[in-house]
Amino acid sequence: MNNAIRHTWVVAVGLFLTLFVALSIIQVAMTDELNANPNNVRQVYEDRGAPRGAITVEGTAVAESVPSENSSFAYQRVYHEPELYSGITGTYSIAANPTGLEGTLNEYLSGQSDSQFFDRITSVFTGDTMDGGQVELTLDAELQQLAYDQIPEGTRGSIIVTEIATGDIKAMAAKPSYDNNALAVQDSTQLIQNQEELESDPDLRYISRAISSTLAPGSTFKLVDLVAMLESGDYEPDTILANPNSITLPDSNTELANFDRGICAQRSQAELSWIVAQSCNTPFAQAAMDLGEGSIRDSAEAFGFNSDGLGIPLRVDTSNFPTDLSDAALAQSSIGQFDVTSTPLQMNMVAAAIANDGTLMKPNLVNAIRGSDLQLLSTSEPETLSEVTSEQVADEITEMMVGVVESGTGTRAQTETFQVAAKTGTADVGDTGEVNSWITGFAPADDPQYAVTVAYERIDFDTGSSLTGPQLLTMLEAAIE
């Protein structure tokens, strides 16, 4: 009798182990193969209609799956306040690859990550539908709304706010935006029609302009120059430099001039701090040629230029500082023109690193990821990308950036509440008469908490300069107060 029980027990255990191994192979080893099989229509319907996890901001879902009505799919993906968040969440569609965070965090949102393996096994035995993981963003809902509202309709602009100590992104808004619910429809014909309608706008970006637009940064790039200049030991904030109104670039007939709407022409020579405040071009061009390409490029790359693959976890387009430059091209590059390009996020990283005593933190959009039962699967920790410069150099640049706001090109960002440190920038867009208008900075200058960058693409100078400074101040006041 005991032998019979023992044999039955061995067979039962063997069957259980066989079942467990088979399920493991199907659920793990063969998952990609089975999902990719074009004949697996059932899998397509299950995947596209599955209850994906929510993407939340301060506990409120901005993307979630709800039960479908009159559809072959069990669930429908719905986006709330899409104009605020579509460039971040992206879209999960029945007929296209997911974009934005829906794509980069798809394995968690769909419940297919390694950390959710046992949840999948449990759902097989219980027969319950498994919900995907929940992604909690670092964004502040009020700051995001304020940033979006600041950008006028009809402009191509972006505003980004980051927390200096952690790199957490508190707001990242851009226009033009779009309603990504139009791409989450469950009818393929309707999807194509909606997609064509959206793409009739040549300025539309499916990913936020703050990380997908690479444009000439203009004089905001002089912050990068300042690190190279001060680290060389040849320059101090009170160093007197020649400030001709224009110079002829080497081996060319090209004239590089100071901005004709400023007051640089008042001084043929001036202290570096005054030159920074008034954003004079010729001293920076000459300094770059004296220091050489390697010095400026090293400074730029320490801040993140030429680094591909930065994920926040959205993919960020690469900001570029060119190589193999002639002296003439180097001079133009030093003032953020020629082939220098930057995302708004990159210039925010420049300001934030200076504010953080020279330490560059990795920007981050995701605070935590939780499983279907809200157990913590992943959490973000502040991550240092590089030590860009010394605390002394960062402090000296900060003081010069305060001068920009107190008596220079950034006076529209002044407030009596706290000191603001900032750098303005204007970059010509070819011969169009339009410019890229920038400001990047942080506050309070003596105890930096938040960095803000405002960028407008292809805008007239007067409009751009009237928007950037006040909007930077508005965002800093809201974030700090």
Residue pairs with C-beta under 8 A, 6 or more apart in sequence:
23 121
23 124
26 34
27 117
27 120
27 121
27 124
28 117
31 112
34 40
34 43
35 43
35 47
37 43
45 72
45 73
47 110
48 73
48 94
48 186
49 68
49 71
49 72
49 73
49 74
49 75
49 76
49 186
50 65
50 74
50 75
50 110
50 111
50 129
50 132
51 65
51 74
51 75
51 129
51 130
51 131
51 132
52 64
52 65
52 75
52 77
52 92
52 102
52 109
52 110
52 131
52 132
53 65
53 108
53 109
53 110
53 111
53 131
53 132
53 133
53 134
53 135
53 372
54 61
54 63
54 64
54 65
54 134
54 135
55 61
55 62
55 63
55 64
55 85
55 89
55 101
55 102
55 109
55 134
55 135
55 137
56 62
56 134
56 135
56 136
56 137
57 85
57 137
57 139
57 140
57 141
57 144
58 139
58 140
58 141
59 136
60 80
60 141
61 80
62 79
62 80
62 81
62 84
62 85
62 89
62 137
63 77
63 78
63 79
63 80
63 85
63 89
63 92
63 102
64 77
64 78
64 80
65 75
65 76
65 77
65 78
65 132
66 75
66 76
66 78
67 74
67 75
67 76
68 74
68 75
68 76
68 186
71 186
72 186
73 94
73 186
74 129
76 184
76 186
77 91
77 92
77 184
78 181
78 184
79 85
79 86
79 89
79 91
79 179
79 180
79 181
79 184
82 177
82 178
82 179
82 180
82 181
83 148
83 177
83 178
83 179
84 144
84 145
84 148
84 173
84 177
85 144
86 100
86 177
86 178
86 179
86 180
86 206
87 100
87 172
87 174
87 177
87 205
87 206
87 207
87 208
87 209
87 210
88 100
88 101
88 137
88 139
88 172
88 208
88 314
88 365
89 100
89 101
89 102
89 180
90 98
90 99
90 100
90 101
90 102
90 103
90 180
90 206
90 207
91 98
91 99
91 100
91 102
91 180
91 183
91 184
91 206
92 98
92 102
92 109
92 184
93 183
93 184
93 191
94 185
94 186
94 188
94 191
95 188
95 191
95 192
96 183
96 191
97 103
98 106
99 206
99 207
100 206
100 207
100 314
101 109
101 135
101 313
101 314
101 365
101 366
102 109
104 311
104 313
104 314
104 315
105 135
105 313
105 366
105 369
106 112
107 113
108 116
108 132
108 133
108 135
108 369
108 377
108 378
109 132
109 133
109 135
110 132
111 119
111 120
111 130
111 131
111 132
111 133
111 372
112 120
113 133
113 377
115 371
115 377
115 378
116 133
116 371
116 372
116 377
119 130
119 371
119 372
119 373
120 130
122 128
122 130
123 129
123 130
130 372
131 372
132 372
133 369
133 370
133 371
133 372
133 377
134 369
134 370
134 371
134 372
134 374
135 366
135 369
136 366
136 367
136 368
136 369
136 370
137 365
137 366
137 367
138 163
138 168
138 169
138 170
138 364
138 365
138 366
138 367
138 380
139 169
139 170
139 171
139 172
139 365
140 161
140 170
140 171
140 479
142 478
143 161
143 170
143 171
143 475
143 478
143 479
144 170
144 171
144 172
144 173
146 171
146 474
146 475
146 478
147 159
147 160
147 161
147 171
147 172
147 173
147 475
148 159
148 173
148 175
148 177
150 159
150 173
150 467
150 471
150 474
150 475
151 157
151 158
151 159
151 173
151 174
151 175
152 175
152 467
153 175
155 175
155 456
155 459
155 463
155 467
156 175
156 176
156 203
156 209
156 213
156 456
156 457
156 458
156 459
157 174
157 175
157 209
157 454
157 455
157 456
157 457
157 459
157 467
158 172
158 173
158 174
158 175
158 208
158 209
158 210
158 213
158 344
158 454
158 455
159 171
159 172
159 173
159 174
159 210
159 344
159 452
159 453
159 454
159 471
159 475
160 169
160 171
160 172
160 173
160 210
160 344
160 345
160 348
160 452
160 453
161 169
161 170
161 171
161 172
161 450
161 451
161 452
161 475
161 479
162 168
162 169
162 170
162 348
162 352
162 363
162 450
162 451
163 169
163 170
163 449
163 450
164 352
164 355
164 356
164 361
164 442
164 448
164 449
164 450
164 451
165 356
165 361
165 382
165 449
166 361
166 364
166 382
167 352
167 361
167 362
167 363
167 364
167 382
167 383
168 363
168 364
168 367
168 380
169 312
169 363
169 364
169 365
170 450
170 479
171 475
172 208
172 210
172 211
172 345
172 365
173 208
173 210
174 205
174 208
174 209
174 210
176 201
176 203
176 204
176 205
178 198
178 204
178 206
182 194
182 195
182 197
182 198
183 191
183 194
183 195
183 198
185 191
185 194
198 204
205 212
205 213
207 314
207 315
208 314
209 344
209 455
209 457
210 343
210 344
210 345
210 453
210 455
211 312
211 314
211 315
211 316
211 317
211 343
211 344
211 345
212 317
212 343
213 317
213 343
213 344
213 455
213 457
214 317
214 318
214 319
214 320
214 341
214 342
214 343
215 341
215 342
215 427
215 436
215 455
215 457
216 336
216 337
216 340
216 341
216 342
216 427
216 428
216 429
216 436
217 336
217 340
217 341
217 342
217 346
217 347
217 425
217 427
217 436
217 438
218 335
218 336
218 337
218 425
218 426
218 427
218 435
218 436
218 438
219 279
219 281
219 335
219 336
219 409
219 423
219 424
219 425
219 426
219 438
220 336
220 342
220 347
220 350
220 423
220 424
220 425
220 438
220 439
220 440
221 333
221 334
221 335
221 336
221 340
221 342
221 347
221 425
222 276
222 279
222 284
222 334
222 335
222 336
222 423
222 425
223 350
223 351
223 354
223 397
223 401
223 423
223 440
224 296
224 299
224 300
224 303
224 305
224 350
225 284
225 287
225 288
225 296
225 299
225 334
226 276
226 397
226 400
227 299
227 302
227 303
227 388
227 389
227 393
227 397
228 288
228 291
228 295
228 296
228 298
228 299
229 235
229 272
229 287
229 291
230 236
230 389
230 393
230 396
230 397
231 299
231 389
231 390
231 393
232 291
232 295
234 290
234 291
235 241
235 272
235 287
236 272
236 396
237 271
237 272
237 273
237 396
237 399
237 400
238 271
238 272
238 273
239 271
239 272
240 269
240 270
240 271
241 269
241 270
241 271
241 272
241 275
241 283
241 286
241 287
242 268
242 269
242 282
242 283
242 286
243 258
243 264
243 267
243 268
243 269
243 270
243 275
243 280
243 282
243 283
244 268
244 282
245 257
245 258
245 264
245 265
245 282
246 255
246 256
246 257
246 258
246 282
247 255
247 256
247 282
247 285
247 286
247 331
248 254
248 255
248 256
249 255
249 256
249 285
249 327
249 328
249 331
249 332
250 289
250 326
250 327
250 328
250 331
251 326
251 327
251 328
252 328
254 328
256 281
256 282
256 285
256 331
256 332
256 335
257 281
257 282
258 264
258 265
258 280
258 281
258 282
259 279
259 280
259 281
259 426
261 461
262 278
262 279
262 280
262 409
263 278
264 275
264 278
264 279
264 280
264 281
264 282
267 274
270 278
270 280
270 283
272 283
272 400
273 399
273 400
273 403
274 403
275 283
275 284
276 400
276 401
276 403
276 404
276 408
276 423
277 400
277 403
277 404
277 406
277 407
277 408
277 409
278 408
278 409
279 404
279 408
279 409
279 423
279 424
279 425
281 335
284 334
284 335
285 331
285 332
285 334
285 335
286 331
287 334
288 296
288 330
288 331
288 333
288 334
289 327
289 330
289 331
292 330
293 323
293 324
293 325
293 330
296 321
296 330
296 333
296 334
297 305
297 306
297 321
297 323
299 388
299 389
300 306
300 321
301 307
301 321
302 360
302 386
302 388
302 389
303 346
303 349
303 350
303 353
303 360
303 386
303 388
304 310
304 319
304 346
304 349
304 360
304 385
304 386
305 319
305 320
305 321
305 342
305 346
306 318
306 319
306 320
306 321
307 318
308 318
309 315
310 316
310 318
310 362
310 363
312 345
312 362
312 363
312 364
312 365
313 365
313 366
314 365
316 343
316 345
316 346
316 363
317 343
319 341
319 342
319 343
319 346
320 339
320 340
320 341
320 342
321 333
321 340
322 329
322 333
322 338
322 339
322 340
325 333
325 338
329 338
329 339
332 338
333 339
333 340
336 342
336 425
336 427
337 427
337 428
344 453
344 454
344 455
345 363
345 453
347 425
347 438
347 440
347 453
347 455
348 363
348 440
348 451
348 452
348 453
349 360
349 363
350 440
351 421
351 422
351 423
351 440
351 441
351 442
351 451
351 452
351 453
352 360
352 361
352 442
352 451
353 359
353 360
353 361
353 388
353 389
353 394
354 388
354 389
354 394
354 397
354 398
354 401
354 421
354 442
355 394
355 398
355 421
355 442
355 448
355 451
356 394
356 448
357 391
357 394
357 395
358 387
358 388
358 389
358 390
358 391
358 393
358 394
359 384
359 386
359 387
359 388
360 384
360 385
360 386
360 387
360 388
361 382
361 383
361 384
361 385
362 382
362 383
362 384
362 385
364 380
364 383
366 378
366 380
367 379
367 380
368 376
368 378
368 379
368 380
369 376
369 377
369 378
369 379
370 376
370 377
371 377
388 394
398 421
398 445
398 448
401 421
401 422
401 423
401 441
401 445
402 419
402 420
402 421
402 445
404 410
404 421
404 422
404 423
404 424
404 441
405 411
405 413
405 414
405 419
405 420
405 421
405 422
405 441
406 414
406 419
408 424
409 424
410 420
410 422
410 423
410 424
410 439
410 441
410 469
411 469
412 465
412 466
412 468
412 469
412 470
412 473
413 420
413 422
413 439
413 441
413 469
413 470
413 472
413 473
413 476
414 420
414 473
415 473
415 476
415 477
417 477
417 481
418 443
418 444
418 445
418 476
418 480
419 443
419 444
419 445
419 446
420 441
420 442
420 443
420 444
420 445
420 472
420 473
420 476
421 441
421 442
421 443
421 445
421 448
422 439
422 440
422 441
422 442
422 469
422 472
423 439
423 440
423 441
424 438
424 439
424 465
424 468
424 469
425 436
425 437
425 438
425 439
425 440
426 435
426 436
426 437
426 438
426 461
426 464
426 465
427 435
427 436
427 438
428 435
429 435
429 436
429 457
429 458
432 458
433 460
434 458
434 459
434 460
435 458
435 459
435 460
435 461
435 464
436 455
436 456
436 457
436 458
436 459
436 464
437 455
437 456
437 459
437 461
437 463
437 464
437 465
437 467
437 468
438 453
438 454
438 455
438 456
438 468
439 453
439 454
439 468
439 469
439 471
439 472
440 451
440 452
440 453
440 454
440 472
441 451
441 452
441 453
441 472
441 476
442 448
442 449
442 450
442 451
442 452
442 476
443 449
443 450
443 476
443 480
444 480
449 479
449 480
450 475
450 476
450 479
450 480
452 472
452 475
452 476
452 479
453 472
454 467
454 468
454 471
454 472
454 475
455 468
456 463
456 464
456 467
456 468
